[in-house]
């Protein structure tokens, strides 16, 4: 059975890998494992060791803390809801596109989205 922390870390690995446009094979090559192992990490089926998480963080340009963000303040229901959203390819594509927009324009788009969501 998957431990919720392993599932969360795996989802964060998948999220970051997708955000930087890296395939499972590319990450596996950088970390020194088979791509199937990356799949197991991302699903939470295999626990990521501390040294391997260090390698993954280095390969993707983030701190190890990145993989644990949002874990402490999330209850089980919120944890699952966020996980499902991050598994949605359309949502991830939207986030990736958003971060590709120059910062000044991105800020204005964010403000517009906030106004529209408040109006709904």
Buried (B, 14 or more C-beta within 10 A) or exposed (E): EEEBEBBBBBBBBBBBBBBBEBEBEBBBBBBEBEBEBBBBBBBBEBBBEEEBBEBBBEBBEBEEEBBBEEEEEBEEEEBEEBBEEBEEEEEBEEBEEEEEEEEEEEEEEEEEEEEEEEEE
